[in-house]
C-alpha cells in the first residue's frame, strides 16, 4: 500500500512542485493551501507523514501540529520555513517535529528526508512481494531468488518497482523516463530499453512484455 503524505503550503507553485516530486516516488499526496483546509483533515488517521509550512497566513504550522498530534501522536512531521532562525527549529522540536528544512530547498533533498523518515518510522511495515519467483523488498531494496541475492543498480530497481507497483499497466517509454529518471533528463529514451535489457538479463523470469510501438507492461 502506498504511503500517504500530507502537504500544507500556501505557495501554490511550491506546493505543486513538492507534490509532483513525491508522486514520482510513488507516494499518495494530499495537498492543502490553507491552514483551515489542513485543519479540517488533521484528524485523518491514514496520513503517514505531514510536511507543514510554519507561516500560513495569520496562522501557524505550530498550531497545526498540535491538532495533528492530538489525533496521531506518532505520525512524523517535517516543518519547512523561509525563516532560518534557531528558535523556530527549537520550537519545532519542542512541538514534536521530526525534521526542519529551510526555504529555498531542493525538492530532491526534501524527498530524501521524507524517504529516510518513512523508512525509519515504518520499518516494521517492510513489504515483500513475490513476482514471477522473485522476492522483492521495496523497503530494503533487495531482490532474492531461491535464497540468492540479485544485485540491481538504483535505476534498475526503480524501474522494477514501477512495474511491480503498477502490474498490468502499460507504460510508454516517455512516461517511464519521466517517472524513473529526472524530469530534466536530456538523454535519449533508449536509456529505458538499455536499463530494461539489463534487468531482464538479471531477472530472466520476470514477465515484462514489450508492446511494440508503445512501451512495456509487467504481467
N, CA, C and O of each residue as an XYZ file, in Angstrom:
876
protein
N       0.838     -1.191      0.000
C       0.000      0.000      0.000
C       0.879      1.249      0.000
O       1.869      1.319      0.728
N       0.515      2.220     -0.811
C       1.298      3.441     -0.878
C       1.166      4.236      0.411
O       0.103      4.267      1.030
N       2.258      4.877      0.806
C       2.227      5.764      1.956
C       1.601      7.092      1.553
O       1.782      7.564      0.430
N       0.855      7.691      2.492
C       0.143      8.946      2.245
C       0.901     10.093      2.906
O       1.224     10.037      4.092
N       1.180     11.133      2.121
C       1.880     12.319      2.614
C       0.933     13.514      2.552
O       0.299     13.751      1.524
N       0.836     14.266      3.648
C       0.057     15.494      3.668
C       0.969     16.703      3.578
O       1.908     16.832      4.364
N       0.702     17.596      2.623
C       1.499     18.821      2.455
C       0.618     20.020      2.775
O      -0.504     20.127      2.279
N       1.133     20.917      3.605
C       0.433     22.170      3.899
C       1.379     23.306      3.546
O       2.331     23.579      4.276
N       1.115     23.964      2.431
C       1.984     25.024      1.907
C       1.139     26.001      1.116
O       0.465     25.622      0.158
N       1.180     27.284      1.528
C       0.299     28.259      0.876
C       0.873     28.853     -0.402
O       0.173     29.580     -1.108
N       2.146     28.557     -0.719
C       2.694     28.952     -2.013
C       2.313     27.872     -3.020
O       2.854     26.767     -2.992
N       1.388     28.197     -3.900
C       0.801     27.186     -4.779
C       1.844     26.486     -5.635
O       1.803     25.265     -5.781
N       2.785     27.247     -6.207
C       3.790     26.651     -7.089
C       4.684     25.674     -6.325
O       4.987     24.584     -6.811
N       5.101     26.079     -5.125
C       5.956     25.200     -4.321
C       5.173     23.963     -3.882
O       5.699     22.850     -3.885
N       3.928     24.169     -3.511
C       3.073     23.056     -3.124
C       2.992     22.027     -4.252
O       3.151     20.827     -4.029
N       2.745     22.516     -5.458
C       2.607     21.626     -6.609
C       3.927     20.948     -6.960
O       3.944     19.783     -7.358
N       5.040     21.680     -6.811
C       6.354     21.116     -7.117
C       6.684     19.967     -6.169
O       7.104     18.895     -6.604
N       6.494     20.196     -4.883
C       6.768     19.149     -3.895
C       5.849     17.953     -4.128
O       6.285     16.804     -4.056
N       4.582     18.228     -4.405
C       3.616     17.160     -4.680
C       4.073     16.302     -5.850
O       4.012     15.074     -5.794
N       4.533     16.961     -6.913
C       4.965     16.242     -8.114
C       6.168     15.333     -7.808
O       6.211     14.183     -8.246
N       7.131     15.856     -7.060
C       8.318     15.067     -6.733
C       7.970     13.864     -5.857
O       8.512     12.775     -6.042
N       7.069     14.070     -4.910
C       6.684     12.959     -4.034
C       5.885     11.903     -4.793
O       6.033     10.708     -4.539
N       5.046     12.338     -5.717
C       4.277     11.381     -6.509
C       5.191     10.558     -7.410
O       4.888      9.402     -7.703
N       6.299     11.136     -7.849
C       7.277     10.378     -8.623
C       7.886      9.255     -7.791
O       8.334      8.242     -8.327
N       7.895      9.448     -6.473
C       8.405      8.426     -5.564
C       7.312      7.437     -5.168
O       7.499      6.620     -4.266
N       6.168      7.517     -5.850
C       5.046      6.597     -5.642
C       4.319      6.820     -4.317
O       3.699      5.897     -3.789
N       4.391      8.050     -3.772
C       3.570      8.383     -2.608
C       2.199      8.877     -3.078
O       2.066      9.421     -4.174
N       1.201      8.684     -2.245
C      -0.089      9.338     -2.432
C      -0.026     10.669     -1.687
O       0.262     10.694     -0.491
N      -0.291     11.763     -2.378
C      -0.099     13.090     -1.791
C      -1.433     13.822     -1.671
O      -2.214     13.876     -2.621
N      -1.679     14.381     -0.492
C      -2.825     15.258     -0.267
C      -2.274     16.641      0.048
O      -1.585     16.824      1.051
N      -2.572     17.601     -0.795
C      -2.003     18.933     -0.619
C      -3.076     19.929     -0.206
O      -4.207     19.899     -0.690
N      -2.685     20.811      0.705
C      -3.590     21.840      1.223
C      -2.883     23.192      1.139
O      -1.693     23.312      1.430
N      -3.648     24.202      0.734
C      -3.079     25.535      0.542
C      -3.319     26.460      1.727
O      -2.679     27.508      1.825
N      -4.215     26.101      2.617
C      -4.529     26.969      3.754
C      -4.541     26.182      5.061
O      -4.685     24.960      5.075
N      -4.387     26.909      6.138
C      -4.454     26.315      7.473
C      -5.799     25.634      7.682
O      -5.866     24.508      8.176
N      -6.876     26.329      7.300
C      -8.218     25.797      7.546
C      -8.474     24.504      6.784
O      -9.088     23.574      7.307
N      -7.992     24.453      5.531
C      -8.147     23.218      4.753
C      -7.454     22.057      5.454
O      -8.019     20.972      5.598
N      -6.222     22.303      5.887
C      -5.452     21.249      6.534
C      -6.049     20.877      7.890
O      -6.100     19.701      8.250
N      -6.498     21.878      8.635
C      -7.061     21.642      9.963
C      -8.261     20.697      9.885
O      -8.481     19.862     10.763
N      -9.028     20.856      8.803
C     -10.211     20.007      8.626
C      -9.839     18.535      8.424
O     -10.670     17.644      8.603
N      -8.568     18.294      8.045
C      -8.120     16.921      7.787
C      -7.052     16.462      8.776
O      -6.468     15.392      8.610
N      -6.797     17.272      9.801
C      -5.733     16.945     10.753
C      -6.007     15.657     11.513
O      -5.084     15.035     12.039
N      -7.268     15.255     11.574
C      -7.620     14.030     12.291
C      -7.569     12.790     11.402
O      -7.833     11.682     11.871
N      -7.231     12.966     10.120
C      -7.154     11.809      9.224
C      -6.117     10.819      9.752
O      -4.964     11.184      9.980
N      -6.521      9.598      9.942
C      -5.632      8.615     10.557
C      -4.787      7.847      9.549
O      -3.912      7.072      9.935
N      -5.041      8.056      8.261
C      -4.302      7.288      7.257
C      -3.146      8.067      6.648
O      -2.545      7.611      5.676
N      -2.819      9.245      7.204
C      -1.666     10.005      6.729
C      -0.417      9.480      7.439
O      -0.394      9.363      8.664
N       0.620      9.165      6.661
C       1.839      8.580      7.229
C       2.888      9.632      7.576
O       3.778      9.367      8.384
N       2.801     10.821      6.981
C       3.760     11.891      7.272
C       3.165     13.214      6.829
O       2.502     13.287      5.794
N       3.402     14.270      7.617
C       2.953     15.623      7.274
C       4.159     16.510      6.989
O       5.184     16.418      7.665
N       4.024     17.373      5.977
C       5.004     18.421      5.695
C       4.284     19.751      5.896
O       3.345     20.064      5.165
N       4.719     20.534      6.881
C       3.996     21.738      7.267
C       4.840     22.993      7.082
O       5.972     23.072      7.558
N       4.272     23.969      6.387
C       4.881     25.293      6.366
C       4.596     25.952      7.714
O       3.506     25.791      8.264
N       5.557     26.683      8.243
C       5.339     27.329      9.539
C       4.401     28.523      9.399
O       3.466     28.673     10.186
N       4.647     29.377      8.396
C       3.838     30.577      8.230
C       2.698     30.298      7.259
O       2.922     30.074      6.070
N       1.484     30.312      7.774
C       0.293     30.041      6.965
C      -0.694     31.191      7.131
O      -1.705     31.067      7.821
N      -0.381     32.307      6.488
C      -1.209     33.499      6.657
C      -1.086     34.000      8.081
O       0.022     34.220      8.572
N      -2.217     34.182      8.750
C      -2.180     34.623     10.142
C      -2.191     33.443     11.111
O      -2.326     33.624     12.321
N      -2.048     32.236     10.568
C      -1.989     31.033     11.396
C      -0.582     30.446     11.315
O       0.273     30.956     10.592
N      -0.358     29.386     12.054
C       0.980     28.813     12.124
C       0.936     27.295     12.037
O       0.006     26.645     12.513
N       1.970     26.759     11.415
C       2.123     25.314     11.395
C       2.323     24.744     12.785
O       2.048     23.568     13.026
N       2.810     25.592     13.722
C       2.959     25.151     15.105
C       1.602     24.821     15.729
O       1.483     23.891     16.526
N       0.580     25.598     15.353
C      -0.767     25.312     15.849
C      -1.312     24.030     15.213
O      -2.003     23.239     15.855
N      -0.980     23.852     13.940
C      -1.492     22.698     13.211
C      -0.917     21.396     13.749
O      -1.623     20.391     13.843
N       0.370     21.415     14.103
C       0.976     20.167     14.583
C       0.334     19.721     15.894
O       0.260     18.525     16.176
N      -0.131     20.684     16.698
C      -0.794     20.315     17.947
C      -2.087     19.535     17.684
O      -2.397     18.573     18.387
N      -2.831     19.963     16.665
C      -4.053     19.259     16.314
C      -3.741     17.887     15.725
O      -4.426     16.909     16.022
N      -2.702     17.820     14.887
C      -2.298     16.535     14.298
C      -1.860     15.577     15.397
O      -2.261     14.413     15.414
N      -1.033     16.074     16.313
C      -0.510     15.234     17.395
C      -1.620     14.761     18.343
O      -1.525     13.684     18.931
N      -2.671     15.577     18.486
C      -3.782     15.187     19.356
C      -4.488     13.952     18.816
O      -5.060     13.176     19.581
N      -4.448     13.770     17.505
C      -5.134     12.641     16.869
C      -4.196     11.507     16.482
O      -4.590     10.341     16.469
N      -2.955     11.855     16.169
C      -1.981     10.843     15.752
C      -0.622     11.208     16.348
O       0.212     11.805     15.668
N      -0.396     10.855     17.606
C       0.811     11.305     18.307
C       2.127     10.819     17.717
O       3.177     11.406     17.978
N       2.083      9.763     16.931
C       3.329      9.188     16.420
C       3.605      9.505     14.952
O       4.652      9.119     14.431
N       2.688     10.200     14.273
C       2.909     10.452     12.846
C       4.052     11.448     12.682
O       4.075     12.461     13.382
N       5.008     11.192     11.773
C       6.129     12.107     11.586
C       5.689     13.430     10.965
O       4.740     13.480     10.182
N       6.397     14.503     11.331
C       6.119     15.839     10.809
C       7.428     16.512     10.422
O       8.396     16.496     11.183
N       7.449     17.104      9.230
C       8.578     17.921      8.784
C       8.088     19.357      8.665
O       7.080     19.618      8.009
N       8.796     20.290      9.296
C       8.498     21.700      9.127
C       9.351     22.268      8.013
O      10.506     21.877      7.845
N       8.783     23.195      7.247
C       9.575     23.966      6.289
C       9.240     25.436      6.483
O       8.096     25.803      6.751
N      10.271     26.272      6.339
C      10.072     27.693      6.610
C      11.089     28.526      5.859
O      12.204     28.079      5.591
N      10.690     29.747      5.522
C      11.607     30.706      4.902
C      12.489     31.356      5.953
O      13.446     32.055      5.620
N      12.174     31.130      7.213
C      12.923     31.754      8.300
C      13.935     30.760      8.851
O      13.574     29.754      9.463
N      15.208     31.059      8.621
C      16.267     30.184      9.130
C      16.676     30.700     10.511
O      17.759     31.256     10.689
N      15.791     30.502     11.471
C      16.041     31.014     12.807
C      16.074     29.862     13.799
O      15.271     28.931     13.744
N      17.046     29.964     14.714
C      17.255     28.871     15.648
C      16.023     28.617     16.517
O      15.710     27.470     16.832
N      15.325     29.687     16.902
C      14.184     29.458     17.803
C      13.045     28.742     17.087
O      12.269     28.029     17.723
N      12.931     28.927     15.741
C      11.920     28.170     15.002
C      12.224     26.670     15.066
O      11.330     25.848     15.265
N      13.506     26.336     14.894
C      13.900     24.933     14.968
C      13.628     24.357     16.359
O      13.132     23.240     16.503
N      13.966     25.149     17.372
C      13.771     24.685     18.745
C      12.288     24.489     19.046
O      11.892     23.480     19.629
N      11.463     25.478     18.636
C      10.023     25.344     18.854
C       9.485     24.126     18.117
O       8.668     23.371     18.644
N       9.962     23.950     16.886
C       9.525     22.790     16.108
C       9.848     21.483     16.816
O       9.017     20.576     16.856
N      11.051     21.382     17.375
C      11.432     20.180     18.105
C      10.595     20.015     19.371
O      10.182     18.909     19.722
N      10.354     21.136     20.046
C       9.530     21.073     21.251
C       8.107     20.617     20.929
O       7.469     19.931     21.727
N       7.622     21.003     19.757
C       6.275     20.608     19.344
C       6.230     19.158     18.861
O       5.156     18.588     18.669
N       7.423     18.569     18.668
C       7.459     17.163     18.277
C       7.738     16.907     16.811
O       7.432     15.827     16.305
N       8.321     17.893     16.110
C       8.626     17.657     14.701
C       9.806     16.699     14.566
O      10.609     16.548     15.487
N       9.896     16.055     13.407
C      10.973     15.100     13.147
C      12.097     15.704     12.322
O      13.214     15.185     12.310
N      11.802     16.802     11.631
C      12.830     17.435     10.792
C      12.399     18.863     10.491
O      11.252     19.244     10.724
N      13.336     19.642      9.971
C      13.097     21.055      9.665
C      13.949     21.393      8.441
O      15.148     21.116      8.423
N      13.341     21.984      7.435
C      14.080     22.349      6.230
C      13.789     23.807      5.889
O      12.649     24.262      5.966
N      14.844     24.528      5.509
C      14.730     25.962      5.267
C      14.590     26.246      3.771
O      15.327     25.694      2.954
N      13.637     27.112      3.424
C      13.485     27.562      2.048
C      14.574     28.587      1.726
O      15.018     29.320      2.610
N      15.002     28.639      0.470
C      14.670     27.695     -0.610
C      15.421     26.377     -0.416
O      16.528     26.360      0.121
N      14.819     25.287     -0.852
C      15.448     23.985     -0.721
C      15.269     23.207     -2.016
O      14.410     23.525     -2.838
N      16.083     22.201     -2.177
C      15.950     21.311     -3.330
C      14.833     20.317     -3.048
O      14.859     19.645     -2.017
N      13.844     20.207     -3.946
C      12.794     19.198     -3.751
C      13.365     17.793     -3.589
O      12.804     16.968     -2.867
N      14.484     17.523     -4.263
C      15.099     16.207     -4.157
C      15.607     15.960     -2.738
O      15.538     14.842     -2.227
N      16.128     17.040     -2.098
C      16.587     16.897     -0.717
C      15.402     16.599      0.205
O      15.491     15.745      1.088
N      14.307     17.304     -0.006
C      13.118     17.057      0.815
C      12.627     15.627      0.637
O      12.266     14.966      1.610
N      12.613     15.150     -0.599
C      12.174     13.779     -0.867
C      13.081     12.779     -0.147
O      12.597     11.795      0.412
N      14.390     13.026     -0.160
C      15.317     12.136      0.541
C      15.028     12.108      2.036
O      15.075     11.053      2.669
N      14.728     13.280      2.591
C      14.403     13.336      4.022
C      13.106     12.575      4.306
O      13.006     11.843      5.290
N      12.131     12.759      3.440
C      10.860     12.033      3.595
C      11.107     10.531      3.530
O      10.620      9.777      4.372
N      11.866     10.103      2.527
C      12.148      8.663      2.377
C      12.814      8.096      3.623
O      12.457      7.016      4.093
N      13.795      8.841      4.159
C      14.523      8.361      5.334
C      13.601      8.239      6.548
O      13.662      7.258      7.289
N      12.753      9.240      6.741
C      11.848      9.206      7.894
C      10.812      8.096      7.732
O      10.500      7.385      8.687
N      10.287      7.954      6.526
C       9.303      6.891      6.279
C       9.919      5.523      6.536
O       9.302      4.675      7.182
N      11.127      5.301      6.037
C      11.784      4.005      6.242
C      12.034      3.754      7.724
O      11.819      2.650      8.224
N      12.488      4.793      8.414
C      12.800      4.646      9.836
C      11.540      4.417     10.671
O      11.533      3.588     11.581
N      10.485      5.150     10.356
C       9.265      5.089     11.156
C       8.469      3.814     10.896
O       7.881      3.235     11.810
N       8.461      3.388      9.635
C       7.599      2.258      9.273
C       8.412      1.036      8.872
O       8.005      0.253      8.015
N       9.584      0.887      9.517
C      10.444     -0.236      9.153
C       9.777     -1.579      9.393
O      10.082     -2.563      8.720
N       8.851     -1.615     10.372
C       8.141     -2.870     10.635
C       7.087     -3.170      9.582
O       6.514     -4.259      9.544
N       6.837     -2.161      8.711
C       5.860     -2.364      7.643
C       6.523     -2.826      6.346
O       5.907     -2.813      5.280
N       7.783     -3.232      6.453
C       8.525     -3.633      5.254
C       7.700     -4.626      4.444
O       7.226     -5.636      4.964
N       7.545     -4.325      3.192
C       6.650     -5.129      2.350
C       7.455     -5.933      1.341
O       8.130     -5.372      0.478
N       7.377     -7.236      1.459
C       7.994     -8.116      0.483
C       6.897     -8.664     -0.413
O       5.860     -9.126      0.063
N       7.134     -8.609     -1.694
C       6.181     -9.166     -2.644
C       6.883    -10.219     -3.480
O       8.088    -10.144     -3.719
N       6.119    -11.191     -3.914
C       6.661    -12.225     -4.779
C       6.129    -12.008     -6.190
O       4.921    -11.946     -6.418
N       7.046    -11.897     -7.111
C       6.702    -11.662     -8.505
C       7.514    -12.614     -9.371
O       8.742    -12.534     -9.409
N       6.835    -13.501    -10.057
C       7.480    -14.416    -11.008
C       8.638    -15.196    -10.377
O       9.652    -15.451    -11.027
N       8.473    -15.572     -9.097
C       9.500    -16.357     -8.418
C      10.541    -15.538     -7.688
O      11.420    -16.101     -7.037
N      10.463    -14.227     -7.781
C      11.412    -13.341     -7.101
C      10.750    -12.735     -5.855
O       9.567    -12.397     -5.877
N      11.515    -12.605     -4.783
C      11.043    -11.941     -3.565
C      11.652    -10.549     -3.549
O      12.870    -10.390     -3.456
N      10.785     -9.539     -3.641
C      11.237     -8.152     -3.771
C      10.821     -7.382     -2.522
O       9.641     -7.345     -2.173
N      11.781     -6.777     -1.861
C      11.516     -5.957     -0.669
C      11.774     -4.509     -1.048
O      12.922     -4.111     -1.247
N      10.708     -3.715     -1.149
C      10.869     -2.346     -1.619
C      11.377     -1.412     -0.531
O      11.756     -0.278     -0.828
N      11.396     -1.865      0.740
C      11.975     -1.047      1.805
C      13.482     -1.253      1.881
O      14.244     -0.288      1.943
N      13.905     -2.505      1.876
C      15.335     -2.817      1.902
C      15.963     -2.736      0.515
O      17.184     -2.778      0.365
N      15.098     -2.619     -0.503
C      15.559     -2.542     -1.909
C      16.418     -3.767     -2.260
O      17.535     -3.646     -2.764
N      15.862     -4.932     -1.979
C      16.562     -6.175     -2.270
C      15.693     -7.068     -3.142
O      14.465     -6.983     -3.121
N      16.352     -7.921     -3.902
C      15.675     -8.919     -4.721
C      16.345    -10.264     -4.461
O      17.567    -10.390     -4.543
N      15.521    -11.269     -4.144
C      16.043    -12.606     -3.868
C      15.362    -13.613     -4.787
O      14.195    -13.462     -5.148
N      16.112    -14.637     -5.153
C      15.563    -15.759     -5.925
C      16.160    -17.036     -5.369
O      17.368    -17.253     -5.464
N      15.321    -17.884     -4.790
C      15.755    -19.163     -4.219
C      16.911    -18.962     -3.247
O      17.873    -19.730     -3.245
N      16.807    -17.918     -2.416
C      17.836    -17.646     -1.423
C      19.050    -16.922     -1.946
O      19.971    -16.619     -1.187
N      19.064    -16.637     -3.244
C      20.204    -15.944     -3.856
C      19.853    -14.479     -4.071
O      18.781    -14.155     -4.582
N      20.776    -13.590     -3.673
C      20.559    -12.157     -3.839
C      20.908    -11.723     -5.259
O      21.934    -12.120     -5.811
N      20.042    -10.905     -5.834
C      20.275    -10.356     -7.167
C      20.595     -8.872     -7.019
O      19.777     -8.104     -6.513
N      21.762     -8.479     -7.451
C      22.204     -7.098     -7.297
C      21.683     -6.234     -8.452
O      21.956     -6.505     -9.622
N      20.934     -5.198     -8.097
C      20.424     -4.267     -9.100
C      20.979     -2.874     -8.842
O      21.229     -2.500     -7.696
N      21.169     -2.116     -9.899
C      21.529     -0.712     -9.736
C      20.305      0.061     -9.265
O      19.189     -0.460     -9.267
N      20.524      1.309     -8.860
C      19.411      2.139     -8.374
C      18.318      2.265     -9.423
O      17.141      2.085     -9.112
N      18.689      2.570    -10.654
C      17.691      2.755    -11.705
C      17.029      1.442    -12.101
O      15.843      1.421    -12.430
N      17.776      0.357    -12.074
C      17.176     -0.941    -12.369
C      16.102     -1.279    -11.332
O      15.027     -1.768    -11.678
N      16.406     -1.013    -10.055
C      15.422     -1.307     -9.015
C      14.225     -0.363     -9.120
O      13.082     -0.793     -8.970
N      14.484      0.936     -9.381
C      13.388      1.891     -9.541
C      12.475      1.491    -10.696
O      11.252      1.588    -10.597
N      13.080      1.044    -11.781
C      12.296      0.596    -12.938
C      11.490     -0.644    -12.578
O      10.317     -0.755    -12.935
N      12.119     -1.574    -11.872
C      11.419     -2.784    -11.433
C      10.201     -2.429    -10.579
O       9.119     -2.979    -10.787
N      10.372     -1.506     -9.611
C       9.272     -1.169     -8.710
C       8.155     -0.420     -9.427
O       6.992     -0.533     -9.040
N       8.485      0.333    -10.455
C       7.441      0.985    -11.247
C       6.502     -0.063    -11.822
O       5.283      0.096    -11.774
N       7.068     -1.135    -12.364
C       6.241     -2.191    -12.939
C       5.527     -3.008    -11.845
O       4.353     -3.350    -11.990
N       6.241     -3.315    -10.758
C       5.652     -4.120     -9.686
C       4.460     -3.405     -9.055
O       3.433     -4.025     -8.777
N       4.600     -2.099     -8.829
C       3.527     -1.328     -8.192
C       2.372     -1.025     -9.137
O       1.309     -0.576     -8.710
N       2.591     -1.274    -10.418
C       1.551     -0.986    -11.413
C       1.381     -2.172    -12.360
O       1.293     -2.008    -13.576
N       1.339     -3.359    -11.781
C       1.265     -4.565    -12.599
C       0.023     -4.538    -13.478
O      -1.079     -4.236    -13.019
N       0.226     -4.859    -14.749
C      -0.866     -4.855    -15.708
C      -1.032     -3.535    -16.438
O      -1.793     -3.444    -17.401
N      -0.313     -2.502    -15.977
C      -0.400     -1.191    -16.629
C       0.683     -1.073    -17.690
O       1.849     -1.373    -17.432
N       0.301     -0.642    -18.867
C       1.266     -0.445    -19.948
C       1.803      0.983    -19.901
O       1.037      1.944    -19.836
N       3.123      1.107    -19.935
C       3.766      2.412    -19.877
C       4.526      2.694    -21.171
O       5.315      1.859    -21.613
N       4.302      3.856    -21.785
C       5.157      4.252    -22.905
C       6.528      4.673    -22.388
O       6.672      5.017    -21.215
N       7.524      4.646    -23.252
C       8.886      4.991    -22.834
C       8.952      6.379    -22.202
O       9.648      6.585    -21.208
N       8.221      7.330    -22.788
C       8.294      8.707    -22.290
C       7.807      8.794    -20.848
O       8.364      9.544    -20.048
N       6.777      8.036    -20.517
C       6.247      8.061    -19.159
C       7.195      7.366    -18.181
O       7.368      7.808    -17.045
N       7.804      6.276    -18.636
C       8.795      5.593    -17.805
C       9.964      6.526    -17.525
O      10.465      6.593    -16.402
N      10.388      7.238    -18.548
C      11.502      8.171    -18.402
C      11.169      9.252    -17.380
O      12.011      9.608    -16.556
N       9.953      9.770    -17.430
C       9.542     10.834    -16.511
C       9.434     10.328    -15.072
O       9.719     11.071    -14.133
N       9.027      9.077    -14.894
C       8.817      8.546    -13.546
C      10.095      8.035    -12.910
O      10.282      8.179    -11.702
N      10.973      7.445    -13.697
C      12.169      6.806    -13.137
C      13.393      7.712    -13.208
O      14.231      7.719    -12.305
N      13.482      8.471    -14.288
C      14.595      9.398    -14.440
C      14.117     10.810    -14.105
O      12.916     11.034    -13.954
N      15.031     11.751    -13.989
C      14.648     13.123    -13.655
C      13.874     13.754    -14.808
O      14.058     13.399    -15.972
N      13.005     14.697    -14.455
C      12.209     15.371    -15.480
C      13.085     16.170    -16.439
O      12.726     16.386    -17.596
N      14.245     16.605    -15.937
C      15.131     17.386    -16.797
C      16.200     16.514    -17.463
O      17.229     17.018    -17.913
N      15.946     15.202    -17.522
C      16.876     14.304    -18.195
C      16.836     14.582    -19.699
O      15.771     14.573    -20.318
N      17.999     14.825    -20.265
C      18.044     15.225    -21.679
C      18.604     14.141    -22.592
O      18.781     14.369    -23.789
N      18.883     12.971    -22.043
C      19.410     11.911    -22.886
C      18.321     11.246    -23.714
O      17.159     11.651    -23.673
N      18.700     10.241    -24.450
C      17.761      9.513    -25.301
C      16.873      8.611    -24.446
O      17.281      8.117    -23.396
N      15.635      8.412    -24.934
C      14.744      7.495    -24.208
C      15.186      6.037    -24.393
O      14.582      5.121    -23.835
N      16.241      5.836    -25.178
C      16.782      4.478    -25.318
C      17.387      3.987    -24.009
O      17.637      2.792    -23.853
N      17.630      4.913    -23.052
C      18.141      4.502    -21.749
C      17.136      3.574    -21.069
O      17.519      2.713    -20.277
N      15.849      3.750    -21.379
C      14.819      2.847    -20.836
C      15.042      1.439    -21.364
O      15.022      0.476    -20.598
N      15.255      1.315    -22.663
C      15.470     -0.004    -23.270
C      16.742     -0.658    -22.737
O      16.778     -1.860    -22.473
N      17.792      0.167    -22.583
C      19.070     -0.372    -22.104
C      18.938     -0.884    -20.667
O      19.426     -1.965    -20.337
N      18.274     -0.096    -19.821
C      18.107     -0.499    -18.425
C      17.220     -1.731    -18.321
O      17.488     -2.631    -17.525
N      16.172     -1.769    -19.122
C      15.275     -2.923    -19.112
C      15.990     -4.172    -19.613
O      15.757     -5.266    -19.099
N      16.841     -4.023    -20.592
C      17.596     -5.172    -21.100
C      18.485     -5.761    -20.000
O      18.583     -6.980    -19.867
N      19.134     -4.895    -19.214
C      19.969     -5.376    -18.102
C      19.106     -6.042    -17.029
O      19.488     -7.061    -16.454
N      17.931     -5.449    -16.769
C      17.025     -6.008    -15.772
C      16.556     -7.398    -16.186
O      16.514     -8.315    -15.365
N      16.205     -7.550    -17.455
C      15.758     -8.853    -17.961
C      16.882     -9.893    -17.887
O      16.633    -11.072    -17.638
N      18.104     -9.445    -18.105
C      19.244    -10.368    -18.057
C      19.450    -10.866    -16.627
O      19.747    -12.041    -16.410
N      19.288     -9.962    -15.652
C      19.468    -10.345    -14.256
C      18.264    -11.103    -13.712
O      18.406    -11.937    -12.818
N      17.064    -10.814    -14.254
C      15.826    -11.443    -13.787
C      15.088    -12.024    -14.992
O      14.053    -11.497    -15.401
N      15.620    -13.114    -15.561
C      15.072    -13.643    -16.821
C      13.646    -14.163    -16.728
O      12.971    -14.278    -17.750
N      13.167    -14.483    -15.516
C      11.798    -14.991    -15.374
C      10.767    -13.876    -15.218
O       9.569    -14.147    -15.133
N      11.221    -12.636    -15.179
C      10.314    -11.506    -14.994
C       9.474    -11.315    -16.255
O      10.009    -11.180    -17.355
N       8.160    -11.304    -16.081
C       7.253    -11.281    -17.246
C       6.929     -9.851    -17.689
O       5.772     -9.432    -17.693
N       7.973     -9.120    -18.057
C       7.765     -7.785    -18.622
C       7.623     -7.931    -20.138
O       8.533     -8.407    -20.816
N       6.484     -7.519    -20.647
C       6.185     -7.699    -22.062
C       6.441     -6.410    -22.839
O       6.142     -5.310    -22.375
N       6.988     -6.575    -24.005
C       7.176     -5.445    -24.908
C       5.904     -5.238    -25.723
O       5.388     -6.172    -26.337
N       5.407     -4.010    -25.721
C       4.254     -3.651    -26.556
C       4.810     -2.824    -27.703
O       5.083     -1.633    -27.554
N       4.970     -3.459    -28.823
C       5.676     -2.847    -29.939
C       4.988     -1.550    -30.398
O       3.777     -1.498    -30.617
N       5.806     -0.529    -30.530
C       5.306      0.776    -30.944
C       4.741      1.585    -29.797
O       4.277      2.708    -29.994
N       4.777      1.007    -28.567
C       4.231      1.724    -27.432
C       5.185      1.731    -26.246
O       5.727      2.780    -25.896
N       5.398      0.574    -25.622
C       6.239      0.539    -24.429
C       6.278     -0.827    -23.799
O       6.492     -1.824    -24.488
N       6.068     -0.890    -22.470
C       6.232     -2.139    -21.743
C       5.153     -2.304    -20.675
O       4.531     -1.342    -20.226
N       4.956     -3.584    -20.283
C       3.966     -3.906    -19.264
C       4.424     -5.153    -18.511
O       4.930     -6.101    -19.112
N       4.241     -5.142    -17.183
C       4.521     -6.327    -16.374
C       3.252     -7.144    -16.249
O       2.213     -6.631    -15.833
N       3.336     -8.422    -16.612
C       2.188     -9.305    -16.464
C       1.172     -9.164    -17.582
O       0.152     -9.853    -17.580
